[in-house]
Amino acid sequence: MAYNRRMTDSPRNGELDLAIIGGGAAGVLVAIQMLRQAQAPLTLAIFEPASQLAQGIAYATPWPEHLLNVPAAKMSAFPDQPGDFLDYLQAANAYPGEAREVLGERYVCRHYFAAYLQQRLREAEATSAARLQVIAQPVLALHADDHGYQLQLGDGTTLHAAQAVIATGNSMRPLPVDGADALLADDVVEAWDYDGVRTLAGGHALAIVGSGLSMADTVLALAAAGHSGPLHVISRHGLLPLPHAHGGQPAFDPQELLPMTLRQRLRALRQHARQAQVDGIPWQGVMDRIRPHGQALWLSLGEADQRRFLRHVVRYWDVHRHRIAEPVAQQLQALQASGQLRVHRARLQRVWRDGDALQLSGREAGGGNVQWTIGAVVNATGVETRASALRNPLLQQLQVDGLARPGPHGLGLDSSVPGDRLCAAGGQPQARLGVLGSLRIGSLWESLAVPELRQQAQALAVQVVAGAATSMP
């Protein structure tokens, strides 16, 4: 059963011990940790206008073709209980008769993870000293006072919280082509509108702008819905996500990379990949070996090398780091082999309506102009990371009022490392205002996936509980 309880009464005197702003996976992970760790009757609230919790961008899809991008064994919500997601899948009989070790290697349907978080939230509520409310309102503004923060809600009401955590999750980049703003609503569908994408299925040509993970979701959804027309995937680099592979990991020590420059690291990783192949280990094992060290690798790079990475390396890093399940890669390859899926390396110029069709123009990497006649466009450009382009009213207000500032290189919002605190305009961490997830990408780089979210959620809960204890009379 989905977790969709809504608030039926207001906090007493409008007072909260903690406001969790955002009810996707990140916000729910914080709530679960708070409920588990609370030793006093704290009052917590999740602010989430969506109909159900734990169904942020990644896990809102109900469709079976959308799989997790990592094996189930790596998806526990708890750092100290690595097998917990597997426990849930077995208790739910999600894959009847499948041995646990086989299930642990499976890329399961993504909707199971949302259901898992909802179940663990219910269980944590049932035994906690704290009380959780779910408030179906967006937080439009947050104003600091001597005792915490005043929250301005979408319906015009205000509440007060002693502490707050920003867990607003991901937002899609706008379609990067002139003329997009003038199109009809049905002409452009966001890749994260999982149901809307399927309604585009038919015999006409479609354009998918972006070639990353959202593109893969879109192609699989259209194929499952019976789409028979051409699918034009258009991106500046034309790089598709690479597949996972089974095999071990090489034995090198990732710590050896930390004192190296970016150029030296890339050279070393290529050498490790070549040696791995000699040893019968797929190159993916090299990436898996350094995966737990992603934040340390980013933080140990100098500012100039971080800029070089963002300018020259990031697209190649993305397709090697953010990989897809092997069955998904095989389906994409089959569609390419059949000629239905066509990948174009091009920079878009303009889109416009021409009668019953759309025209989309661009310039190919080789310099030639190209034009596509299509029925609709799917925006699969991925997560918006630029602080200046974040469209959430709260995030804009925080920056305008000096409660937040852009993160390094203008990516996300600045946060303390360690500490998980949102930094104000002057750079000082705010003891009562935490942040986790994709907003920390500039500070940490690796901050979107479950391994990072569960660590941050646990650390934030420890700090919030400790802060609440010291403020009690």
PAKOLBA-730042 format. One record per residue (C-alpha): residue number from 1; residue in one letter; chain; y, z, x. Coordinates in pm, whole numbers, padded with zeros to 5 digits. Each point is the difference from the previous one (the first is absolute). Layout:
N
   i aa ch     py     pz     px
 NUM  A  A      Y      Z      X
...
***
This chain:
473
   i aa ch     py     pz     px
   1  M  A  00000  00000  00000
   2  A  A  00341 -00095  00137
   3  Y  A  00249  00272  00077
   4  N  A  00299 -00070 -00221
   5  R  A  00116  00340 -00126
   6  R  A  00370  00019 -00062
   7  M  A  00246  00289 -00005
   8  T  A  00017  00179 -00335
   9  D  A  00246  00270  00095
  10  S  A  00280  00039  00251
  11  P  A -00014  00226  00305
  12  R  A  00136  00343 -00086
  13  N  A  00378 -00003  00057
  14  G  A -00042 -00348  00149
  15  E  A -00131  00153  00325
  16  L  A -00274 -00146  00220
  17  D  A -00141  00122  00328
  18  L  A -00084 -00358  00099
  19  A  A  00095 -00341 -00138
  20  I  A -00235 -00280  00106
  21  I  A  00188 -00324 -00056
  22  G  A -00260 -00271 -00051
  23  G  A -00344  00018 -00158
  24  G  A -00193 -00262  00193
  25  A  A -00266  00084  00257
  26  A  A  00248  00169  00238
  27  G  A  00154  00225 -00266
  28  V  A -00337  00093 -00147
  29  L  A -00134  00089  00345
  30  V  A  00294  00239  00047
  31  A  A -00061  00153 -00344
  32  I  A -00370  00052  00071
  33  Q  A  00073  00169  00331
  34  M  A  00268  00220 -00159
  35  L  A -00234  00109 -00279
  36  R  A -00277  00079  00246
  37  Q  A  00219  00195  00242
  38  A  A  00224  00190 -00241
  39  Q  A -00063  00376  00000
  40  A  A  00280  00081 -00246
  41  P  A  00090 -00134 -00348
  42  L  A  00220 -00282  00124
  43  T  A  00142 -00257 -00242
  44  L  A -00054 -00360  00108
  45  A  A  00093 -00329 -00163
  46  I  A -00085 -00363  00068
  47  F  A  00269 -00242 -00115
  48  E  A -00166 -00330 -00087
  49  P  A  00102 -00237 -00283
  50  A  A -00322 -00205  00020
  51  S  A -00266  00068 -00261
  52  Q  A -00259  00137  00242
  53  L  A  00002  00187  00328
  54  A  A -00150 -00117  00330
  55  Q  A  00044 -00364 -00099
  56  G  A  00267 -00114  00237
  57  I  A  00016 -00356  00127
  58  A  A -00333 -00002  00181
  59  Y  A -00218  00175 -00255
  60  A  A  00142 -00113 -00335
  61  T  A -00231 -00299 -00024
  62  P  A -00289  00034 -00250
  63  W  A -00168 -00321  00118
  64  P  A -00333  00018  00188
  65  E  A  00091 -00278  00245
  66  H  A  00263  00223  00161
  67  L  A -00178  00203  00266
  68  L  A  00110  00271  00240
  69  N  A  00085 -00143  00339
  70  V  A -00197  00268  00185
  71  P  A -00351  00139 -00056
  72  A  A -00041  00280 -00253
  73  A  A -00101  00251  00270
  74  K  A  00356 -00008  00140
  75  M  A  00182  00063 -00330
  76  S  A -00023  00376 -00054
  77  A  A  00317  00164 -00130
  78  F  A -00054  00299  00229
  79  P  A  00014  00008  00381
  80  D  A -00254  00283  00012
  81  Q  A -00247 -00157 -00251
  82  P  A -00075 -00351  00131
  83  G  A -00281 -00060 -00250
  84  D  A  00188  00100 -00313
  85  F  A  00062 -00350 -00139
  86  L  A -00369 -00077  00048
  87  D  A -00081  00321 -00188
  88  Y  A  00212 -00123 -00289
  89  L  A -00153 -00348 -00006
  90  Q  A -00349  00147 -00009
  91  A  A  00087  00257 -00267
  92  A  A  00160 -00278 -00210
  93  N  A -00309 -00220  00051
  94  A  A  00236 -00281  00097
  95  Y  A -00272 -00194  00184
  96  P  A -00331  00118 -00149
  97  G  A -00289  00031  00237
  98  E  A  00197 -00080  00314
  99  A  A -00074  00223  00299
 100  R  A  00291  00209  00126
 101  E  A  00007 -00163  00344
 102  V  A  00009 -00345 -00161
 103  L  A  00269  00106 -00245
 104  G  A  00208  00134  00287
 105  E  A  00016 -00349  00152
 106  R  A  00085 -00170 -00330
 107  Y  A  00348 -00129 -00089
 108  V  A  00009  00140 -00352
 109  C  A  00221 -00102 -00291
 110  R  A  00349  00140  00044
 111  H  A  00024  00149 -00347
 112  Y  A -00260  00258  00105
 113  F  A  00247  00154  00243
 114  A  A  00261  00059 -00270
 115  A  A -00267  00156 -00224
 116  Y  A -00111  00218  00292
 117  L  A  00350  00135  00060
 118  Q  A  00044  00067 -00372
 119  Q  A -00327  00194 -00005
 120  R  A  00087  00209  00304
 121  L  A  00342  00074 -00152
 122  R  A -00160  00131 -00319
 123  E  A -00236  00217  00203
 124  A  A  00280  00140  00215
 125  E  A  00204  00085 -00311
 126  A  A -00289  00186 -00158
 127  T  A -00028  00252  00282
 128  S  A  00356  00023  00136
 129  A  A  00244  00287 -00018
 130  A  A  00273 -00264 -00035
 131  R  A  00094 -00192 -00314
 132  L  A  00051 -00377  00002
 133  Q  A  00204 -00205 -00243
 134  V  A  00022 -00376 -00019
 135  I  A  00343 -00122 -00104
 136  A  A  00013 -00361 -00118
 137  Q  A  00348 -00066  00135
 138  P  A  00137 -00164  00312
 139  V  A  00225  00206  00225
 140  L  A  00321 -00199  00038
 141  A  A  00192  00240  00224
 142  L  A -00049  00316  00199
 143  H  A  00288  00234  00092
 144  A  A -00029  00289  00244
 145  D  A  00128  00349 -00075
 146  D  A -00045  00343  00160
 147  H  A -00339  00053 -00163
 148  G  A -00160 -00342  00012
 149  Y  A  00072 -00316 -00196
 150  Q  A  00128 -00111 -00338
 151  L  A -00208 -00290 -00130
 152  Q  A  00161 -00253 -00232
 153  L  A -00263 -00162 -00220
 154  G  A -00009 -00336 -00170
 155  D  A  00060  00149 -00344
 156  G  A  00320  00171  00116
 157  T  A -00145  00351  00029
 158  T  A  00005  00206  00318
 159  L  A -00245  00242  00156
 160  H  A  00019  00220  00307
 161  A  A -00262  00020  00274
 162  A  A -00008  00233  00298
 163  Q  A -00174 -00271  00204
 164  A  A -00072 -00369 -00047
 165  V  A -00231 -00262  00147
 166  I  A  00087 -00370 -00009
 167  A  A -00322 -00193 -00072
 168  T  A  00140 -00312 -00163
 169  G  A -00258 -00234  00151
 170  N  A  00034 -00372  00060
 171  S  A  00229 -00263 -00146
 172  M  A -00034 -00379  00016
 173  R  A  00233 -00215  00203
 174  P  A  00207 -00247 -00204
 175  L  A -00108 -00363  00000
 176  P  A  00166 -00147  00315
 177  V  A  00119 -00334 -00136
 178  D  A  00330 -00128 -00137
 179  G  A -00006 -00055 -00374
 180  A  A -00255  00270 -00078
 181  D  A  00254  00208 -00192
 182  A  A  00062 -00287 -00243
 183  L  A -00365 -00048 -00097
 184  L  A -00149  00110 -00330
 185  A  A -00196  00326 -00008
 186  D  A -00329 -00189 -00045
 187  D  A  00067 -00222  00302
 188  V  A -00045  00278  00257
 189  V  A -00271  00267 -00011
 190  E  A -00024  00289  00245
 191  A  A -00336  00018  00177
 192  W  A -00023  00367 -00098
 193  D  A  00017 -00097 -00370
 194  Y  A -00377 -00030 -00004
 195  D  A -00029 -00097 -00365
 196  G  A  00296 -00237  00019
 197  V  A -00156 -00191  00289
 198  R  A -00315 -00068 -00199
 199  T  A  00200 -00151 -00286
 200  L  A  00108 -00281  00238
 201  A  A -00357 -00130  00031
 202  G  A -00047 -00362 -00104
 203  G  A -00015 -00348  00142
 204  H  A  00355 -00023  00136
 205  A  A  00113  00059  00357
 206  L  A  00138  00341  00094
 207  A  A  00197  00120  00302
 208  I  A -00073  00336  00160
 209  V  A  00282  00109  00230
 210  G  A -00139  00224  00273
 211  S  A -00337 -00008  00172
 212  G  A -00096  00368  00038
 213  L  A -00205  00245 -00201
 214  S  A  00191 -00065 -00324
 215  M  A -00081 -00368  00035
 216  A  A -00370  00081  00026
 217  D  A  00022  00211 -00317
 218  T  A  00175 -00286 -00180
 219  V  A -00249 -00267  00103
 220  L  A -00299  00214 -00100
 221  A  A  00156  00083 -00336
 222  L  A  00074 -00364 -00078
 223  A  A -00348 -00108  00105
 224  A  A -00157  00269 -00218
 225  A  A  00216 -00117 -00294
 226  G  A -00125 -00357  00040
 227  H  A  00298 -00168  00166
 228  S  A -00092 -00356  00103
 229  G  A  00330 -00140  00129
 230  P  A  00128 -00008  00357
 231  L  A  00123  00325  00156
 232  H  A  00275 -00049  00256
 233  V  A  00038  00302  00229
 234  I  A  00334 -00021  00178
 235  S  A  00123  00223  00280
 236  R  A  00203 -00035  00317
 237  H  A -00297  00069  00228
 238  G  A -00292 -00116 -00215
 239  L  A -00219  00289  00118
 240  L  A -00264  00133 -00240
 241  P  A -00152  00349  00024
 242  L  A -00308  00014  00220
 243  P  A -00330  00154 -00111
 244  H  A -00161  00327  00092
 245  A  A -00322 -00018  00198
 246  H  A -00300  00223  00048
 247  G  A -00063  00133  00347
 248  G  A  00080  00285  00234
 249  Q  A  00316  00087  00185
 250  P  A  00069 -00046  00370
 251  A  A  00019  00315  00210
 252  F  A  00346 -00034  00157
 253  D  A  00249  00285 -00036
 254  P  A  00299 -00102 -00219
 255  Q  A  00209  00269  00171
 256  E  A  00016 -00228  00302
 257  L  A  00224 -00235 -00201
 258  L  A  00272  00256 -00065
 259  P  A  00194 -00026  00331
 260  M  A -00020 -00382 -00004
 261  T  A  00270 -00242 -00105
 262  L  A -00059 -00226 -00300
 263  R  A -00092 -00293  00222
 264  Q  A -00246  00213  00196
 265  R  A -00159  00131 -00318
 266  L  A -00053 -00346 -00142
 267  R  A -00154 -00115  00325
 268  A  A -00230  00305  00006
 269  L  A -00108 -00046 -00363
 270  R  A -00085 -00365  00058
 271  Q  A -00210  00102  00299
 272  H  A -00177  00268 -00205
 273  A  A -00071 -00259 -00273
 274  R  A -00149 -00242  00255
 275  Q  A -00216  00276  00150
 276  A  A -00110  00112 -00346
 277  Q  A -00126 -00348 -00078
 278  V  A -00193 -00003  00327
 279  D  A -00155  00331 -00108
 280  G  A -00092 -00136 -00343
 281  I  A  00278  00189 -00183
 282  P  A  00234 -00191 -00234
 283  W  A  00370 -00002  00090
 284  Q  A  00063  00203 -00317
 285  G  A -00156  00295  00181
 286  V  A  00297  00006  00239
 287  M  A  00241  00033 -00292
 288  D  A -00216  00271 -00156
 289  R  A  00001  00186  00330
 290  I  A  00380  00021  00014
 291  R  A  00045  00048 -00377
 292  P  A  00030  00384  00009
 293  H  A  00262 -00029  00275
 294  G  A  00237 -00237 -00181
 295  Q  A  00283  00249 -00041
 296  A  A -00025  00121  00359
 297  L  A  00003 -00359  00124
 298  W  A  00315 -00076 -00200
 299  L  A  00182  00319  00099
 300  S  A -00077 -00049  00369
 301  L  A  00155 -00348  00005
 302  G  A  00360 -00018  00114
 303  E  A  00261 -00122 -00246
 304  A  A  00026 -00340  00166
 305  D  A -00375 -00051 -00011
 306  Q  A -00009  00105 -00364
 307  R  A  00256 -00273 -00070
 308  R  A -00208 -00252  00193
 309  F  A -00305  00099 -00202
 310  L  A  00187 -00052 -00327
 311  R  A  00141 -00333  00115
 312  H  A -00301 -00158  00169
 313  V  A -00323  00189 -00066
 314  V  A  00006  00151 -00347
 315  R  A -00144 -00298 -00193
 316  Y  A -00296 -00022  00236
 317  W  A -00045  00376 -00009
 318  D  A -00005 -00003 -00380
 319  V  A -00286 -00249 -00037
 320  H  A -00209  00182  00260
 321  R  A  00081  00352 -00120
 322  H  A  00012 -00047 -00382
 323  R  A -00334 -00170 -00047
 324  I  A -00195 -00094 -00312
 325  A  A -00360  00050 -00106
 326  E  A -00240 -00265  00125
 327  P  A -00089 -00126 -00352
 328  V  A  00371 -00048 -00071
 329  A  A  00048 -00196  00323
 330  Q  A -00303 -00214 -00081
 331  Q  A  00139 -00084 -00343
 332  L  A  00336 -00101  00148
 333  Q  A -00176 -00217  00257
 334  A  A -00207 -00169 -00271
 335  L  A  00311 -00078 -00202
 336  Q  A  00165 -00146  00307
 337  A  A -00307 -00209  00078
 338  S  A  00001 -00140 -00352
 339  G  A  00365 -00099  00033
 340  Q  A  00117  00216 -00291
 341  L  A  00169  00257  00227
 342  R  A  00254 -00162  00228
 343  V  A  00192  00199  00262
 344  H  A  00344 -00127  00102
 345  R  A  00202  00125  00295
 346  A  A  00352 -00055 -00129
 347  R  A  00336  00162 -00065
 348  L  A  00104 -00026 -00365
 349  Q  A  00334 -00153 -00089
 350  R  A  00046 -00028 -00377
 351  V  A -00177  00028 -00334
 352  W  A  00114 -00152 -00329
 353  R  A -00132 -00094 -00341
 354  D  A -00058 -00368 -00070
 355  G  A -00110 -00049 -00360
 356  D  A -00334  00170 -00056
 357  A  A -00062  00064  00371
 358  L  A  00159  00174  00295
 359  Q  A  00098 -00168  00322
 360  L  A -00023  00199  00322
 361  S  A  00136 -00139  00326
 362  G  A -00043  00117  00355
 363  R  A  00001 -00100  00362
 364  E  A -00328 -00004  00188
 365  A  A -00045  00154  00343
 366  G  A -00013 -00348  00150
 367  G  A  00343 -00080 -00139
 368  G  A -00088 -00218 -00297
 369  N  A  00118  00061 -00354
 370  V  A -00257  00067 -00270
 371  Q  A  00014  00041 -00378
 372  W  A -00252  00139 -00245
 373  T  A -00020 -00056 -00376
 374  I  A -00142  00317 -00153
 375  G  A -00045  00186 -00326
 376  A  A  00115  00341  00127
 377  V  A  00061  00208  00311
 378  V  A -00175  00322  00098
 379  N  A  00206  00230  00220
 380  A  A -00247  00144  00252
 381  T  A  00252  00082  00272
 382  G  A -00121  00359  00030
 383  V  A  00164  00338  00046
 384  E  A  00378  00025  00037
 385  T  A  00069  00198  00316
 386  R  A  00375 -00056  00057
 387  A  A  00206  00306 -00091
 388  S  A  00291 -00223 -00103
 389  A  A -00218 -00187 -00251
 390  L  A -00175  00294 -00169
 391  R  A  00070 -00049 -00372
 392  N  A -00098  00345 -00123
 393  P  A  00321  00164 -00137
 394  L  A -00097  00338  00146
 395  L  A -00048 -00139  00350
 396  Q  A  00332 -00179 -00022
 397  Q  A  00175  00317 -00120
 398  L  A -00150  00211  00278
 399  Q  A  00137 -00238  00261
 400  V  A  00344 -00029 -00162
 401  D  A  00035  00378 -00026
 402  G  A -00118  00069  00354
 403  L  A -00330  00168 -00092
 404  A  A -00188 -00281  00171
 405  R  A  00061 -00268  00258
 406  P  A -00192 -00312  00107
 407  G  A -00293  00054  00227
 408  P  A -00030 -00149  00349
 409  H  A  00072 -00374  00002
 410  G  A  00119  00027 -00360
 411  L  A -00355  00052 -00126
 412  G  A -00055  00253 -00278
 413  L  A  00182  00332  00013
 414  D  A  00031  00220  00305
 415  S  A -00229  00304  00014
 416  S  A -00078  00277  00243
 417  V  A -00301 -00041  00227
 418  P  A -00168  00241 -00019
 419  G  A  00112  00174 -00315
 420  D  A -00015 -00265 -00275
 421  R  A  00358  00078 -00105
 422  L  A  00254 -00253 -00120
 423  C  A  00289 -00023  00246
 424  A  A  00357  00012 -00129
 425  A  A  00272 -00242  00109
 426  G  A  00074  00211  00308
 427  G  A -00364  00000  00105
 428  Q  A -00080  00360 -00089
 429  P  A -00335  00059 -00178
 430  Q  A  00039  00159 -00345
 431  A  A -00228  00301 -00029
 432  R  A -00039 -00030 -00378
 433  L  A -00043 -00378 -00024
 434  G  A -00328 -00158  00110
 435  V  A -00106 -00364  00010
 436  L  A -00325 -00186  00050
 437  G  A -00149 -00345 -00013
 438  S  A  00156 -00341  00051
 439  L  A  00355  00136  00027
 440  R  A -00098  00139  00342
 441  I  A -00099 -00337  00146
 442  G  A  00296 -00018  00240
 443  S  A -00071  00348  00134
 444  L  A -00380 -00021  00018
 445  W  A -00095 -00365 -00061
 446  E  A -00346  00102 -00126
 447  S  A  00088  00178 -00324
 448  L  A -00135 -00204 -00293
 449  A  A -00375  00056 -00001
 450  V  A -00209  00289 -00130
 451  P  A -00076  00157  00343
 452  E  A  00373  00050  00058
 453  L  A  00082  00093 -00361
 454  R  A -00262  00276 -00016
 455  Q  A  00119  00154  00327
 456  Q  A  00364 -00010 -00110
 457  A  A -00083  00141 -00345
 458  Q  A -00189  00292  00151
 459  A  A  00277  00076  00251
 460  L  A  00271 -00017 -00267
 461  A  A -00191  00234 -00231
 462  V  A -00035  00255  00280
 463  Q  A  00376 -00010  00059
 464  V  A  00091  00016 -00368
 465  V  A -00230  00296 -00068
 466  A  A  00139  00182  00303
 467  G  A  00358 -00074 -00108
 468  A  A -00067  00123 -00352
 469  A  A -00150  00323  00135
 470  T  A  00302  00077  00217
 471  S  A  00244 -00061 -00287
 472  M  A -00174  00236 -00244
 473  P  A  00165  00340 -00061
***
